[in-house]
């Protein structure tokens, strides 16, 4: 159970990084 939770938390952080990166790229276009 702990391993699954750790994987979920790690995936959540990676998704957040991708979202932030995508937002910055969109902001650069404007």
URLINUR-V823037 format. One record per residue. RES is the residue in three letters. PHI is phi as a letter, one per 20 degrees, with the letter a starting at -180 (* if undefined). Layout:
# URLINUR-V823037
res:RES phi:PHI
res:RES phi:PHI
This chain:
# URLINUR-V823037
res:UNK phi:*
res:UNK phi:f
res:UNK phi:f
res:UNK phi:f
res:UNK phi:f
res:UNK phi:f
res:UNK phi:f
res:UNK phi:f
res:UNK phi:f
res:UNK phi:f
res:UNK phi:f
res:UNK phi:f
res:UNK phi:f
res:UNK phi:f
res:UNK phi:f
res:UNK phi:f
res:UNK phi:f
res:UNK phi:f
res:UNK phi:f
res:UNK phi:f
res:UNK phi:f
res:UNK phi:f
res:UNK phi:f
res:UNK phi:f
res:UNK phi:f
res:UNK phi:f
res:UNK phi:f
res:UNK phi:f
res:UNK phi:f
res:UNK phi:f
